[in-house]
Amino acid sequence: MENCTISGNSAPSSNPHSTSGGGVAATNGANLTMLDCVLLRNFASKEGGGLAFFGARVRMERCRIVDNHATFGGGLILDSSSFFSCIECAFLSNNAVRGAGVYIGGSFTIVNFIHCDFAHNVASEGSGAALYISSGTLSLVSSNVVNNTGSGSYFILKSGAADG
């Protein structure tokens, strides 16, 4: 995917097939590259308002994930042994109960953020307004985490490993 805008989509609870990935969902070994894309005002009733990746290999560069909403992972959820590389992306003004910007789970999930921005994300009831890691491995390099709001910390590492 290149130079695309994905806006105003939803995965509502009334959908019997999926309540995850309001904008984009990739699962079960899918390979996805996203360059210069915008994910704006998407909604998922459960996980990944903007993006949901479960067991996928994903590379994103120069993308903006803005004003997306979900219960977990307002901007993005990564789980189930996903591999995610993110360079020069921005996670802005996303909302969730937990992990408003990004929610990371799955013990074999590996995530690399390089030169990314996490700002103005809001975790309404839970914690991890910018990043919530329930398990997995995170590398956060030369990135900015600023002005995020939640009832708990802005960056939560529940279990797993973090480097950065």
Protein Blocks (a to p, Z undefined) as FASTA:
>chain_A
ZZiacehiacdfklmkbcghjlbcceehiacddehiacehiacfkgojlbccehiacdde
hiacehiacfeojlbcceehiacddehiacehiacfboklbccehjkbccddehiacehi
acfklghklbccfbdcdddehiacehiacfbdfbdcfbdcdeZZ
